[in-house]
Amino acid sequence: MLDQLKDLGAIMAMALSAVGSGAGAGVAGMAAIGAWKKNFIQNKPASFMLVAFVGAPLTQTVYGMIVMNRMMEIVNKGLYLWGIGAFAGLAMGISAYWQGKAAACACDAMGETGKGFGNYIVVIGIIETVALFVMAFTLGLLGKF
């Protein structure tokens, strides 16, 4: 029975990061739609640049896939890495979710003022760095197996 679940850790790395990406993009997407609606009501141009904020949390899914692929190489050697996959995926997923929350605030602010895109992207990038660190440190750890 356990042998059938040997890839569970790898799958969790991908799945949990993707759940966070979906939630983060959803939150940011709702804020972008709200900002656009306000612009349309006021007959102001709606900035397409808000899409960059909405898409920002999606990269954590890619990081989860990279970790999953590396883990699958190790799992095929007979090791079970459930904890590593669960916590790495969770950390990347939480990063994506909070990145989406920050992006939602950026959508609201930019939709109202039309200014500050660079500042908002910097904040979103800092949150992204958490997921990059998790991926890099997890890959480093997996290199020891």
N, CA and C atoms as a LAMMPS dump frame, in Angstrom:
ITEM: TIMESTEP
0
ITEM: NUMBER OF ATOMS
435
ITEM: BOX BOUNDS ff ff ff
-5.0000000000000000e+02 5.0000000000000000e+02
-5.0000000000000000e+02 5.0000000000000000e+02
-5.0000000000000000e+02 5.0000000000000000e+02
ITEM: ATOMS id mol type element x y z
1 1 1 N 0.828 -1.207 0
2 1 2 C 0 0 0
3 1 3 C 0.863 1.258 0
4 2 1 N 1.862 1.329 0.873
5 2 2 C 2.711 2.519 0.928
6 2 3 C 3.479 2.721 -0.366
7 3 1 N 3.815 1.638 -1.03
8 3 2 C 4.562 1.758 -2.278
9 3 3 C 3.759 2.525 -3.332
10 4 1 N 2.437 2.399 -3.272
11 4 2 C 1.59 3.118 -4.209
12 4 3 C 1.584 4.62 -3.918
13 5 1 N 1.981 5.016 -2.72
14 5 2 C 1.972 6.416 -2.323
15 5 3 C 3.366 7.031 -2.3
16 6 1 N 4.341 6.347 -2.881
17 6 2 C 5.713 6.852 -2.798
18 6 3 C 5.897 8.206 -3.467
19 7 1 N 5.061 8.534 -4.436
20 7 2 C 5.18 9.822 -5.12
21 7 3 C 4.309 10.914 -4.497
22 8 1 N 3.704 10.629 -3.349
23 8 2 C 2.803 11.592 -2.715
24 8 3 C 3.506 12.909 -2.372
25 9 1 N 4.72 12.858 -1.878
26 9 2 C 5.451 14.077 -1.543
27 9 3 C 5.688 14.948 -2.762
28 10 1 N 6.066 14.322 -3.848
29 10 2 C 6.304 15.071 -5.086
30 10 3 C 5.012 15.707 -5.591
31 11 1 N 3.943 14.949 -5.515
32 11 2 C 2.652 15.468 -5.966
33 11 3 C 2.203 16.621 -5.064
34 12 1 N 2.446 16.506 -3.749
35 12 2 C 2.068 17.587 -2.842
36 12 3 C 2.848 18.865 -3.132
37 13 1 N 4.109 18.741 -3.506
38 13 2 C 4.897 19.935 -3.841
39 13 3 C 4.232 20.698 -4.974
40 14 1 N 3.817 19.999 -5.983
41 14 2 C 3.161 20.62 -7.131
42 14 3 C 1.755 21.093 -6.779
43 15 1 N 0.978 20.23 -6.158
44 15 2 C -0.429 20.531 -5.906
45 15 3 C -0.608 21.698 -4.936
46 16 1 N 0.134 21.707 -3.854
47 16 2 C -0.034 22.775 -2.876
48 16 3 C 0.436 24.122 -3.41
49 17 1 N 1.495 24.108 -4.2
50 17 2 C 1.924 25.368 -4.808
51 17 3 C 0.875 25.843 -5.822
52 18 1 N 0.265 24.922 -6.544
53 18 2 C -0.764 25.283 -7.519
54 18 3 C -2.033 25.789 -6.839
55 19 1 N -2.393 25.218 -5.706
56 19 2 C -3.564 25.706 -4.962
57 19 3 C -3.346 27.156 -4.551
58 20 1 N -2.155 27.453 -4.046
59 20 2 C -1.849 28.836 -3.676
60 20 3 C -1.853 29.764 -4.87
61 21 1 N -1.323 29.292 -5.998
62 21 2 C -1.319 30.101 -7.213
63 21 3 C -2.743 30.411 -7.665
64 22 1 N -3.578 29.405 -7.639
65 22 2 C -4.969 29.613 -8.047
66 22 3 C -5.698 30.579 -7.132
67 23 1 N -5.494 30.414 -5.838
68 23 2 C -6.142 31.308 -4.87
69 23 3 C -5.61 32.731 -5.009
70 24 1 N -4.302 32.877 -5.138
71 24 2 C -3.706 34.2 -5.271
72 24 3 C -4.143 34.902 -6.539
73 25 1 N -4.132 34.174 -7.652
74 25 2 C -4.568 34.762 -8.914
75 25 3 C -6.056 35.105 -8.866
76 26 1 N -6.825 34.293 -8.175
77 26 2 C -8.255 34.567 -8.035
78 26 3 C -8.519 35.842 -7.266
79 27 1 N -7.821 36.019 -6.152
80 27 2 C -7.982 37.233 -5.343
81 27 3 C -7.561 38.464 -6.147
82 28 1 N -6.408 38.379 -6.789
83 28 2 C -5.925 39.508 -7.595
84 28 3 C -6.854 39.77 -8.777
85 29 1 N -7.363 38.719 -9.382
86 29 2 C -8.276 38.87 -10.517
87 29 3 C -9.559 39.579 -10.128
88 30 1 N -10.098 39.238 -8.977
89 30 2 C -11.312 39.917 -8.52
90 30 3 C -11.052 41.403 -8.298
91 31 1 N -9.883 41.726 -7.747
92 31 2 C -9.553 43.138 -7.52
93 31 3 C -9.357 43.88 -8.841
94 32 1 N -8.736 43.222 -9.81
95 32 2 C -8.545 43.853 -11.122
96 32 3 C -9.898 44.144 -11.772
97 33 1 N -10.798 43.197 -11.697
98 33 2 C -12.129 43.403 -12.272
99 33 3 C -12.833 44.56 -11.575
100 34 1 N -12.709 44.629 -10.269
101 34 2 C -13.307 45.741 -9.529
102 34 3 C -12.701 47.078 -9.913
103 35 1 N -11.383 47.109 -10.085
104 35 2 C -10.712 48.352 -10.482
105 35 3 C -11.151 48.774 -11.883
106 36 1 N -11.235 47.798 -12.794
107 36 2 C -11.679 48.118 -14.149
108 36 3 C -13.115 48.645 -14.137
109 37 1 N -13.968 48.03 -13.326
110 37 2 C -15.361 48.477 -13.245
111 37 3 C -15.43 49.94 -12.808
112 38 1 N -14.647 50.289 -11.797
113 38 2 C -14.624 51.683 -11.334
114 38 3 C -14.174 52.62 -12.46
115 39 1 N -13.15 52.188 -13.209
116 39 2 C -12.679 53.01 -14.333
117 39 3 C -13.761 53.173 -15.393
118 40 1 N -14.444 52.088 -15.714
119 40 2 C -15.484 52.146 -16.733
120 40 3 C -16.629 53.063 -16.297
121 41 1 N -17.016 52.973 -15.033
122 41 2 C -18.094 53.829 -14.52
123 41 3 C -17.72 55.3 -14.645
124 42 1 N -16.45 55.614 -14.42
125 42 2 C -15.976 57.003 -14.469
126 42 3 C -15.514 57.413 -15.875
127 43 1 N -15.738 56.541 -16.843
128 43 2 C -15.294 56.783 -18.225
129 43 3 C -13.798 57.081 -18.309
130 44 1 N -13.019 56.404 -17.479
131 44 2 C -11.558 56.505 -17.501
132 44 3 C -11.006 55.265 -18.192
133 45 1 N -9.822 55.357 -18.778
134 45 2 C -9.236 54.153 -19.398
135 45 3 C -8.876 53.127 -18.325
136 46 1 N -9.158 51.888 -18.625
137 46 2 C -8.84 50.79 -17.71
138 46 3 C -7.482 50.218 -18.092
139 47 1 N -6.557 50.206 -17.156
140 47 2 C -5.191 49.771 -17.435
141 47 3 C -5.106 48.251 -17.598
142 48 1 N -4.604 47.846 -18.746
143 48 2 C -4.381 46.418 -18.986
144 48 3 C -3.213 45.898 -18.143
145 49 1 N -2.397 46.799 -17.621
146 49 2 C -1.227 46.392 -16.831
147 49 3 C -1.622 45.656 -15.553
148 50 1 N -2.871 45.754 -15.144
149 50 2 C -3.317 45.021 -13.958
150 50 3 C -3.213 43.517 -14.166
151 51 1 N -3.228 43.092 -15.415
152 51 2 C -3.092 41.659 -15.712
153 51 3 C -1.751 41.124 -15.198
154 52 1 N -0.724 41.954 -15.192
155 52 2 C 0.581 41.527 -14.653
156 52 3 C 0.455 41.183 -13.175
157 53 1 N -0.355 41.944 -12.446
158 53 2 C -0.571 41.65 -11.031
159 53 3 C -1.339 40.344 -10.857
160 54 1 N -2.327 40.149 -11.691
161 54 2 C -3.157 38.945 -11.604
162 54 3 C -2.33 37.692 -11.89
163 55 1 N -1.434 37.771 -12.863
164 55 2 C -0.638 36.605 -13.252
165 55 3 C 0.554 36.318 -12.356
166 56 1 N 0.926 37.257 -11.52
167 56 2 C 2.129 37.079 -10.7
168 56 3 C 2.129 35.8 -9.854
169 57 1 N 1.04 35.424 -9.2
170 57 2 C 1.073 34.221 -8.353
171 57 3 C 1.218 32.902 -9.116
172 58 1 N 1.089 32.931 -10.424
173 58 2 C 1.126 31.679 -11.189
174 58 3 C 2.512 31.052 -11.245
175 59 1 N 3.547 31.844 -11.042
176 59 2 C 4.901 31.297 -11.146
177 59 3 C 5.187 30.25 -10.072
178 60 1 N 4.51 30.336 -8.941
179 60 2 C 4.748 29.351 -7.893
180 60 3 C 4.346 27.951 -8.335
181 61 1 N 3.403 27.852 -9.243
182 61 2 C 3.061 26.54 -9.8
183 61 3 C 4.249 25.969 -10.571
184 62 1 N 4.943 26.812 -11.3
185 62 2 C 6.129 26.371 -12.041
186 62 3 C 7.211 25.914 -11.066
187 63 1 N 7.405 26.664 -9.993
188 63 2 C 8.413 26.268 -8.992
189 63 3 C 8.042 24.925 -8.371
190 64 1 N 6.765 24.732 -8.093
191 64 2 C 6.308 23.449 -7.552
192 64 3 C 6.546 22.312 -8.524
193 65 1 N 6.358 22.582 -9.814
194 65 2 C 6.601 21.558 -10.829
195 65 3 C 8.093 21.203 -10.898
196 66 1 N 8.947 22.207 -10.795
197 66 2 C 10.392 21.958 -10.823
198 66 3 C 10.798 21.076 -9.643
199 67 1 N 10.292 21.405 -8.459
200 67 2 C 10.589 20.599 -7.268
201 67 3 C 10.018 19.192 -7.434
202 68 1 N 8.793 19.088 -7.946
203 68 2 C 8.168 17.786 -8.148
204 68 3 C 9.002 16.915 -9.092
205 69 1 N 9.462 17.492 -10.19
206 69 2 C 10.251 16.718 -11.152
207 69 3 C 11.531 16.195 -10.523
208 70 1 N 12.197 17.015 -9.733
209 70 2 C 13.425 16.567 -9.059
210 70 3 C 13.11 15.487 -8.03
211 71 1 N 12.002 15.681 -7.321
212 71 2 C 11.613 14.682 -6.321
213 71 3 C 11.276 13.345 -6.964
214 72 1 N 10.673 13.372 -8.142
215 72 2 C 10.318 12.121 -8.81
216 72 3 C 11.559 11.304 -9.163
217 73 1 N 12.655 11.984 -9.482
218 73 2 C 13.906 11.26 -9.738
219 73 3 C 14.365 10.516 -8.483
220 74 1 N 14.19 11.131 -7.342
221 74 2 C 14.621 10.532 -6.076
222 74 3 C 13.645 9.454 -5.621
223 75 1 N 12.354 9.724 -5.791
224 75 2 C 11.331 8.756 -5.402
225 75 3 C 11.52 7.455 -6.174
226 76 1 N 11.927 7.561 -7.421
227 76 2 C 12.144 6.356 -8.227
228 76 3 C 13.308 5.515 -7.713
229 77 1 N 14.121 6.094 -6.826
230 77 2 C 15.184 5.332 -6.171
231 77 3 C 14.677 4.624 -4.916
232 78 1 N 13.399 4.844 -4.577
233 78 2 C 12.798 4.155 -3.438
234 78 3 C 12.669 4.986 -2.173
235 79 1 N 12.945 6.271 -2.23
236 79 2 C 12.826 7.12 -1.039
237 79 3 C 11.45 7.776 -0.987
238 80 1 N 10.934 7.927 0.211
239 80 2 C 9.66 8.6 0.43
240 80 3 C 9.96 9.982 0.994
241 81 1 N 9.477 11.014 0.339
242 81 2 C 9.811 12.386 0.727
243 81 3 C 8.541 13.203 0.981
244 82 1 N 7.623 12.629 1.725
245 82 2 C 6.334 13.276 1.936
246 82 3 C 6.475 14.617 2.648
247 83 1 N 7.276 14.655 3.7
248 83 2 C 7.423 15.886 4.48
249 83 3 C 8.031 17.008 3.665
250 84 1 N 9.062 16.69 2.923
251 84 2 C 9.716 17.715 2.095
252 84 3 C 8.725 18.268 1.078
253 85 1 N 8.015 17.399 0.402
254 85 2 C 7.058 17.842 -0.604
255 85 3 C 5.916 18.648 -0.01
256 86 1 N 5.408 18.184 1.135
257 86 2 C 4.275 18.874 1.761
258 86 3 C 4.664 20.274 2.209
259 87 1 N 5.79 20.384 2.889
260 87 2 C 6.156 21.694 3.427
261 87 3 C 6.685 22.643 2.353
262 88 1 N 7.409 22.121 1.382
263 88 2 C 7.861 22.983 0.279
264 88 3 C 6.665 23.481 -0.522
265 89 1 N 5.746 22.594 -0.837
266 89 2 C 4.554 22.988 -1.577
267 89 3 C 3.701 23.972 -0.798
268 90 1 N 3.563 23.733 0.496
269 90 2 C 2.783 24.639 1.336
270 90 3 C 3.418 26.025 1.388
271 91 1 N 4.723 26.076 1.557
272 91 2 C 5.417 27.371 1.621
273 91 3 C 5.27 28.134 0.307
274 92 1 N 5.422 27.441 -0.806
275 92 2 C 5.267 28.11 -2.101
276 92 3 C 3.817 28.532 -2.338
277 93 1 N 2.892 27.695 -1.914
278 93 2 C 1.477 28.026 -2.065
279 93 3 C 1.065 29.224 -1.229
280 94 1 N 1.559 29.295 -0.007
281 94 2 C 1.249 30.442 0.851
282 94 3 C 1.872 31.711 0.268
283 95 1 N 3.067 31.591 -0.258
284 95 2 C 3.698 32.736 -0.913
285 95 3 C 2.829 33.225 -2.068
286 96 1 N 2.309 32.319 -2.864
287 96 2 C 1.463 32.687 -3.996
288 96 3 C 0.172 33.357 -3.53
289 97 1 N -0.409 32.824 -2.47
290 97 2 C -1.656 33.4 -1.961
291 97 3 C -1.443 34.837 -1.478
292 98 1 N -0.409 35.037 -0.674
293 98 2 C -0.154 36.386 -0.164
294 98 3 C 0.331 37.321 -1.269
295 99 1 N 0.98 36.771 -2.249
296 99 2 C 1.356 37.585 -3.398
297 99 3 C 0.085 38.065 -4.111
298 100 1 N -0.885 37.193 -4.215
299 100 2 C -2.157 37.574 -4.81
300 100 3 C -2.886 38.634 -3.999
301 101 1 N -2.8 38.533 -2.674
302 101 2 C -3.419 39.554 -1.816
303 101 3 C -2.738 40.903 -2.027
304 102 1 N -1.412 40.905 -2.085
305 102 2 C -0.683 42.159 -2.34
306 102 3 C -1.013 42.691 -3.73
307 103 1 N -1.118 41.796 -4.691
308 103 2 C -1.466 42.198 -6.061
309 103 3 C -2.869 42.786 -6.106
310 104 1 N -3.763 42.264 -5.279
311 104 2 C -5.115 42.823 -5.214
312 104 3 C -5.074 44.266 -4.73
313 105 1 N -4.268 44.526 -3.72
314 105 2 C -4.108 45.909 -3.235
315 105 3 C -3.49 46.786 -4.324
316 106 1 N -2.537 46.228 -5.048
317 106 2 C -1.904 46.978 -6.139
318 106 3 C -2.92 47.299 -7.235
319 107 1 N -3.796 46.349 -7.548
320 107 2 C -4.842 46.595 -8.549
321 107 3 C -5.753 47.726 -8.102
322 108 1 N -6.137 47.694 -6.843
323 108 2 C -7.017 48.736 -6.323
324 108 3 C -6.336 50.099 -6.396
325 109 1 N -5.09 50.157 -5.931
326 109 2 C -4.366 51.432 -5.909
327 109 3 C -4.103 51.961 -7.312
328 110 1 N -3.651 51.087 -8.195
329 110 2 C -3.34 51.544 -9.543
330 110 3 C -4.607 51.868 -10.32
331 111 1 N -5.662 51.112 -10.075
332 111 2 C -6.93 51.4 -10.735
333 111 3 C -7.474 52.763 -10.354
334 112 1 N -7.231 53.158 -9.115
335 112 2 C -7.726 54.447 -8.641
336 112 3 C -6.829 55.61 -9.064
337 113 1 N -5.517 55.403 -9.002
338 113 2 C -4.59 56.513 -9.249
339 113 3 C -3.933 56.471 -10.622
340 114 1 N -3.822 55.277 -11.205
341 114 2 C -3.107 55.129 -12.466
342 114 3 C -1.6 55.236 -12.312
343 115 1 N -1.126 55.221 -11.075
344 115 2 C 0.3 55.411 -10.804
345 115 3 C 0.822 54.313 -9.889
346 116 1 N 2.16 54.179 -9.89
347 116 2 C 2.828 53.317 -8.921
348 116 3 C 3.141 51.909 -9.376
349 117 1 N 2.995 51.618 -10.66
350 117 2 C 3.199 50.244 -11.138
351 117 3 C 4.541 49.672 -10.682
352 118 1 N 5.62 50.426 -10.856
353 118 2 C 6.951 49.928 -10.482
354 118 3 C 7.056 49.611 -9
355 119 1 N 6.505 50.458 -8.168
356 119 2 C 6.542 50.228 -6.724
357 119 3 C 5.786 48.946 -6.366
358 120 1 N 4.627 48.782 -6.975
359 120 2 C 3.801 47.611 -6.665
360 120 3 C 4.479 46.317 -7.123
361 121 1 N 5.108 46.365 -8.29
362 121 2 C 5.808 45.175 -8.798
363 121 3 C 6.964 44.795 -7.881
364 122 1 N 7.648 45.781 -7.313
365 122 2 C 8.749 45.491 -6.385
366 122 3 C 8.233 44.721 -5.175
367 123 1 N 7.128 45.159 -4.609
368 123 2 C 6.555 44.466 -3.445
369 123 3 C 6.16 43.041 -3.823
370 124 1 N 5.51 42.896 -4.966
371 124 2 C 5.098 41.563 -5.429
372 124 3 C 6.325 40.689 -5.676
373 125 1 N 7.393 41.284 -6.185
374 125 2 C 8.639 40.54 -6.409
375 125 3 C 9.295 40.083 -5.121
376 126 1 N 9.216 40.89 -4.091
377 126 2 C 9.783 40.493 -2.792
378 126 3 C 9.046 39.269 -2.255
379 127 1 N 7.728 39.269 -2.393
380 127 2 C 6.951 38.106 -1.949
381 127 3 C 7.295 36.888 -2.799
382 128 1 N 7.518 37.1 -4.078
383 128 2 C 7.934 36.024 -4.995
384 128 3 C 9.237 35.384 -4.529
385 129 1 N 10.116 36.197 -3.976
386 129 2 C 11.425 35.725 -3.537
387 129 3 C 11.311 34.616 -2.5
388 130 1 N 10.285 34.665 -1.683
389 130 2 C 10.083 33.596 -0.695
390 130 3 C 9.96 32.255 -1.407
391 131 1 N 9.131 32.206 -2.435
392 131 2 C 8.942 30.956 -3.177
393 131 3 C 10.223 30.537 -3.89
394 132 1 N 10.95 31.496 -4.427
395 132 2 C 12.226 31.177 -5.076
396 132 3 C 13.217 30.582 -4.081
397 133 1 N 13.279 31.161 -2.89
398 133 2 C 14.16 30.612 -1.851
399 133 3 C 13.75 29.193 -1.485
400 134 1 N 12.458 28.982 -1.303
401 134 2 C 11.978 27.634 -0.954
402 134 3 C 12.373 26.645 -2.036
403 135 1 N 12.149 27.016 -3.289
404 135 2 C 12.511 26.122 -4.382
405 135 3 C 14.018 25.849 -4.383
406 136 1 N 14.817 26.901 -4.292
407 136 2 C 16.274 26.737 -4.349
408 136 3 C 16.791 25.904 -3.179
409 137 1 N 16.311 26.205 -1.983
410 137 2 C 16.785 25.464 -0.807
411 137 3 C 16.306 24.018 -0.838
412 138 1 N 15.094 23.796 -1.339
413 138 2 C 14.586 22.422 -1.449
414 138 3 C 15.39 21.639 -2.477
415 139 1 N 15.685 22.248 -3.613
416 139 2 C 16.513 21.569 -4.613
417 139 3 C 17.895 21.278 -4.071
418 140 1 N 18.453 22.204 -3.279
419 140 2 C 19.74 21.963 -2.64
420 140 3 C 19.681 20.779 -1.696
421 141 1 N 18.626 20.705 -0.913
422 141 2 C 18.442 19.583 0.013
423 141 3 C 18.275 18.273 -0.752
424 142 1 N 17.501 18.324 -1.814
425 142 2 C 17.259 17.103 -2.607
426 142 3 C 18.541 16.628 -3.294
427 143 1 N 19.469 17.542 -3.524
428 143 2 C 20.75 17.16 -4.129
429 143 3 C 21.579 16.265 -3.23
430 144 1 N 21.245 16.197 -1.953
431 144 2 C 21.973 15.356 -1.009
432 144 3 C 21.498 13.905 -1.023
433 145 1 N 20.393 13.664 -1.729
434 145 2 C 19.847 12.294 -1.779
435 145 3 C 20.381 11.557 -2.978
